[in-house]
Amino acid sequence: MSIIRNGLTRKALAGTTLAALLLVGGAVAVPTTATAAPVVVSDEVNGTVFRAKLEAKGDVLMGHTTKPRQIDPFDVQWAVALGTEGGIVTDVDDAYLTLQRVGSDSTRRYTLSFDEDLRIGGTVELPPTVIPGAYDVGLEVTAKVKRGGQVTTHSVDVRSIKQVQLRRETILSDYAISNSQDTHGEPGTLTGQVKRLRVQYPTGIGSYNMAGGVTVRIYHHASPYTEDATYITSVKTNGAGRFTVPIRAKQGYWNFVVVGNAQYTWTKDAIAQGVTCGC
């Protein structure tokens, strides 16, 4: 069952966009938290314009890194505001927030009750067992707008106003370098393991399992104080989620960037070589 919850206290999001990894001017950048920039849809009839503004954010599920546990629901945060141009809203007959996974025919609908300022906000909770991925957030609103002595009925029915991402977490564990003190081209290896959160149906119990076939990109930074980086190579994890990358020793920092997708997050970490202080 899905739950709609109004209020301002909401779980912090760790959601990430699915934009490609950026390498701008040598800077390694993992896709960052998606913004909830509002989108406005409108309906114009008889000289009056009715507008509905929607903001929405997705979520990331996270578990316990060493043992199975009950996973919290997905939280989809949202806010809606209504307005007009050329008249005033006298009544909102029907109003629904809709949520639909991209590629699915099933639509969830939630009744909206606006305050006197024609605003409402809250959170939709979805079970952790729902299929992660992209979800369309939409509105169905019918309202009456008065202009002088004329009352006009306006309707907004758009299933895809905003698209949010619901993802499960990816983690990088057991990463290491074989020759951390070398700095002059000596051969060595970078190793690590990629795991992704799996959630059992119908219990909602989640644990991090090894993830095979995942791309890991390797970069090198000369200093932690600069974002300049050199791309080195890419490798895919084996069936146990592990990877090995041969390197030539070079003072600085090796960056691991694990590539995400529509259902799982990107993640990154780094390890030092030939660095004598942690400053």
Solvent accessible surface area in square Angstrom, and as a share of the most:
residue,aa,sasa,rsa
1,M,205,0.91
2,S,31,0.20
3,I,90,0.46
4,I,61,0.31
5,R,85,0.31
6,N,98,0.50
7,G,36,0.34
8,L,165,0.82
9,T,127,0.74
10,R,73,0.27
11,K,70,0.30
12,A,89,0.69
13,L,34,0.17
14,A,41,0.32
15,G,9,0.08
16,T,21,0.12
17,T,43,0.25
18,L,74,0.37
19,A,56,0.44
20,A,74,0.57
21,L,17,0.09
22,L,94,0.47
23,L,82,0.41
24,V,103,0.59
25,G,73,0.70
26,G,21,0.20
27,A,20,0.16
28,V,12,0.07
29,A,36,0.28
30,V,23,0.13
31,P,14,0.09
32,T,100,0.58
33,T,73,0.43
34,A,39,0.31
35,T,110,0.64
36,A,23,0.18
37,A,58,0.45
38,P,67,0.42
39,V,55,0.31
40,V,79,0.45
41,V,26,0.15
42,S,69,0.45
43,D,36,0.19
44,E,126,0.57
45,V,52,0.30
46,N,96,0.49
47,G,44,0.42
48,T,1,0.00
49,V,19,0.11
50,F,0,0.00
51,R,91,0.33
52,A,0,0.00
53,K,67,0.28
54,L,0,0.00
55,E,57,0.26
56,A,3,0.02
57,K,65,0.27
58,G,10,0.09
59,D,1,0.01
60,V,4,0.02
61,L,2,0.01
62,M,87,0.39
63,G,16,0.16
64,H,71,0.32
65,T,82,0.48
66,T,115,0.67
67,K,120,0.51
68,P,85,0.53
69,R,96,0.35
70,Q,103,0.46
71,I,4,0.02
72,D,74,0.39
73,P,47,0.30
74,F,0,0.00
75,D,7,0.03
76,V,1,0.01
77,Q,26,0.12
78,W,2,0.01
79,A,33,0.26
80,V,3,0.02
81,A,12,0.09
82,L,15,0.08
83,G,28,0.27
84,T,40,0.23
85,E,94,0.42
86,G,43,0.41
87,G,22,0.22
88,I,112,0.57
89,V,29,0.17
90,T,69,0.40
91,D,66,0.34
92,V,39,0.22
93,D,58,0.30
94,D,72,0.37
95,A,5,0.04
96,Y,53,0.20
97,L,2,0.01
98,T,1,0.01
99,L,2,0.01
100,Q,37,0.17
101,R,71,0.26
102,V,71,0.41
103,G,79,0.76
104,S,25,0.16
105,D,147,0.76
106,S,76,0.49
107,T,39,0.22
108,R,74,0.27
109,R,120,0.44
110,Y,18,0.07
111,T,97,0.57
112,L,10,0.05
113,S,88,0.57
114,F,37,0.15
115,D,75,0.39
116,E,169,0.76
117,D,95,0.49
118,L,43,0.21
119,R,132,0.48
120,I,24,0.12
121,G,20,0.19
122,G,0,0.00
123,T,1,0.01
124,V,0,0.00
125,E,29,0.13
126,L,1,0.00
127,P,36,0.23
128,P,13,0.08
129,T,30,0.18
130,V,19,0.11
131,I,87,0.44
132,P,10,0.06
133,G,5,0.05
134,A,20,0.15
135,Y,3,0.01
136,D,22,0.12
137,V,1,0.00
138,G,0,0.00
139,L,0,0.00
140,E,24,0.11
141,V,3,0.02
142,T,36,0.21
143,A,0,0.00
144,K,70,0.30
145,V,1,0.00
146,K,84,0.36
147,R,120,0.44
148,G,65,0.63
149,G,85,0.81
150,Q,80,0.35
151,V,82,0.47
152,T,9,0.05
153,T,73,0.43
154,H,0,0.00
155,S,61,0.39
156,V,7,0.04
157,D,97,0.50
158,V,55,0.32
159,R,103,0.38
160,S,63,0.41
161,I,18,0.09
162,K,28,0.12
163,Q,101,0.45
164,V,6,0.04
165,Q,39,0.17
166,L,0,0.00
167,R,1,0.00
168,R,25,0.09
169,E,38,0.17
170,T,2,0.01
171,I,26,0.13
172,L,22,0.11
173,S,26,0.17
174,D,93,0.48
175,Y,66,0.25
176,A,45,0.35
177,I,21,0.11
178,S,80,0.51
179,N,18,0.09
180,S,41,0.27
181,Q,145,0.65
182,D,45,0.23
183,T,39,0.23
184,H,160,0.72
185,G,28,0.27
186,E,61,0.28
187,P,97,0.61
188,G,12,0.11
189,T,45,0.26
190,L,0,0.00
191,T,48,0.28
192,G,2,0.02
193,Q,14,0.06
194,V,0,0.00
195,K,49,0.21
196,R,19,0.07
197,L,0,0.00
198,R,86,0.31
199,V,18,0.10
200,Q,105,0.47
201,Y,176,0.67
202,P,101,0.64
203,T,75,0.43
204,G,2,0.02
205,I,52,0.26
206,G,1,0.01
207,S,28,0.18
208,Y,21,0.08
209,N,66,0.34
210,M,109,0.49
211,A,3,0.02
212,G,43,0.42
213,G,48,0.47
214,V,10,0.05
215,T,34,0.20
216,V,0,0.00
217,R,65,0.24
218,I,0,0.00
219,Y,5,0.02
220,H,7,0.03
221,H,20,0.09
222,A,79,0.61
223,S,33,0.21
224,P,75,0.47
225,Y,169,0.64
226,T,51,0.30
227,E,121,0.54
228,D,89,0.46
229,A,15,0.11
230,T,76,0.44
231,Y,99,0.38
232,I,71,0.36
233,T,47,0.27
234,S,50,0.32
235,V,38,0.22
236,K,132,0.56
237,T,7,0.04
238,N,84,0.43
239,G,65,0.62
240,A,37,0.29
241,G,0,0.00
242,R,108,0.40
243,F,8,0.03
244,T,78,0.46
245,V,4,0.02
246,P,107,0.67
247,I,12,0.06
248,R,158,0.58
249,A,6,0.04
250,K,110,0.46
251,Q,102,0.45
252,G,1,0.01
253,Y,37,0.14
254,W,8,0.03
255,N,16,0.08
256,F,0,0.00
257,V,0,0.00
258,V,0,0.00
259,V,29,0.17
260,G,9,0.08
261,N,63,0.32
262,A,39,0.30
263,Q,69,0.31
264,Y,19,0.07
265,T,7,0.04
266,W,17,0.06
267,T,31,0.18
268,K,97,0.41
269,D,57,0.30
270,A,39,0.31
271,I,36,0.18
272,A,38,0.29
273,Q,1,0.00
274,G,10,0.10
275,V,44,0.25
276,T,138,0.80
277,C,69,0.41
278,G,89,0.86
279,C,97,0.58
